Amino acid sequence: MAASPEDLVEVDVDASTVVVFVCDVDAPREIASLRRLERDSRQPAIVVISPRATGTGVRRALDAGADGLVFESDLESALATAVRAVAAGQSVVPRKLRASVEKPVLSYRERQVLTLVRRGLTNAQIAERLYLAESTVKSHLSSAFTKFGVRSRKEAAAVFVDIDPTLGAVAVRGEDPAGQAPA
């Protein structure tokens, strides 16, 4: 069982290894550790043990490299089964959160707005760039917040990148294909 990626430095990890990793999947810093573990450990199968989590947290954990998730309260009844399933190439998610595993579908405009949020623009700047009313930008952000299960621009931008790093490659009017504003 690992509590940080550094715990595995001296362990011989190969493709047949199943790592049991303890982290709170609703905590962005801990998801970053999970991502680092998946990247640095030659991609072993990973079962995450977490306190109860939101659907967004579960989706982030899977996107970050977890193959299975077991809640702390279900350890006795579910951990051994989850490890066996993951070792056999299956994914394991608590039944109650199965529906939340699907990635939310964003409209083209929501993707444009989130792309500009990631670049640090304010609602007023986004409205000007996209030729929208500021209230319309707020509406698109509100819709994205609901779909992602988040409450802030920072969280929405993080989830936006977690879902698919290529989503940020949305063309925005007045920019060249590299995403730069004209000179």
N, C-alpha and C positions, 0 to 999 in steps of 0.2 A: 504494500500500500504506500502511495506517495502523496505527500502534502505539498510538494513543490517539484518543479522539473529538476532542480539541483539534486534531489534525493536519488535520482537515477544515474548520476554521473558515473559511479563505480559499479553499476549493475549491468550485466551482459543482457541487453535487450535485443531480441530479434523478432522476426515476423510471427513466431508462435507465442510470444509473450502477451499476456493480458495485464495491463496496468490498471490498478484500482486507484483512482485519484480523488482526493477529497477537496471539494471547493463549493462555494455558494454560486450557483449558476446565474443568480440575479445580480452579482457583483462584477462590474466590468473589469476591475483589476484582476480578479480571479479567473475570468474568462481569458484574459491576456496570458495568464500563466498556463492555462489549458492549451491555448494556441501554441505557446512556446514549447510545451511538452510534446505536442503532436509533431511539430516541425523538427525539433532537435533529437528525438528519440527513434529515428528510423521508422516512424509511423507504426507503433505497436497498436493493438486493439486497446481501447480505453473505456473503462466503466467508471463513471463519475458518481460519487456519493455526495449528495447535496441536501441541505434542509429543503423544506417545501419550496417550490419555485413557481414562477408565473410561466405561462405558455411562451412568452418572449424569451425568458431565460433558458427554457428547454431548447427552443429553436436555436438560440445563440450557441449553446453548448454543442449541439449536433453540428452546427456550421463550423465550430472551432475545432472539431475533430473527435468529439466523444462518440463512441459507438453504442453506449448504453448509459442509462441514468437510473439510479436507485435513490429514493429518498431515505434519509437517516432513520425515519420512523418505520421503514419497511425492511431494514437491513437483514434481520433474522430470516424473514420469509422469502426475500427476493434476491439477495446478493449472490448466493451460489448459483442460482438459476440464471441470473443475468450474465455472470462470468462464463458459464458454459455456453449460453446462447451466443455471446459475442465471440468466444473462441471458435464457434462453428460458423462465423461469418454473418450472424444476424444482428439487427439493431434492436435495442430494448428501450422502450419508453413507457412510463406508467400509463395505464389505460385512460385515466382521467384527462391526460394531457395529449392524447394521441392526435386529436383534431388540430391542436395548436402547432403541430410540427410542420404543417404546410406553410410555405412561404406566402406572405400576403401579396396580393396583386395590386400594383400601383398604376395609376393612370399616367399617361405620358407627362401631363402637366405636373403631377405630384413629383415625378422623377426629376423634372426640370427644376422645380422649386427646391427639392432636397439637394440637388447638385450644387445649387447656388448657396444654400445654407452651409454645406460642407466647405465652401470656399470662403465663408465668413461674412457674406453679405447680410445686411439687415433686411427686414421685410420691405421697407421703403425702397431700398436699392433693388431688391428682387422685382418689386412691382414695376419700377421704372425700366428695368432691363427686359422684362417680359411683356411690357405694355398691358399691365393689369392694374386693377384697383388694389390698394394695400389690403382691403378687407377680403379680396379674392385670394391673395397669397395666404392670409391667415386661415381661410377656409381650407385651402389645400394642405396646409400644415396640420390643422386640426384633424383632417381626415387621415393623414399619414400617422399622426400620434395614435389615433384610435386603432388603426390597422396594426401598428407595431406594439401597442400596449405600453406606450411611454408617455412622459409628461413634459419633456423638455426638448429644445432644439438639439442640444448636445447628445442626448440619448437617441433621438431620431436619426441624427447623422451617423452615430455609431452602428445602429441597427441596419441602416441603409447600406453601409459598407459591409457589415457582416453577412447580409443576405446574399449579395453577389457584388464583389468588387468592381465588376464591369458596369454595374448600373450607373455609376457616376459618369460614364462616358456618353451622356445625353447631350445632343447638340442644343445650344442655347443661342437664340437670335443675337446677332451682332458679334459672334465669336468665330474665330477660325477653327478648323477641325481639331487643333491641339488644345482647345478650351481657353484660348487667350482672347481678351478684348482687343479690338483693332486699335492701332496707334493713332 
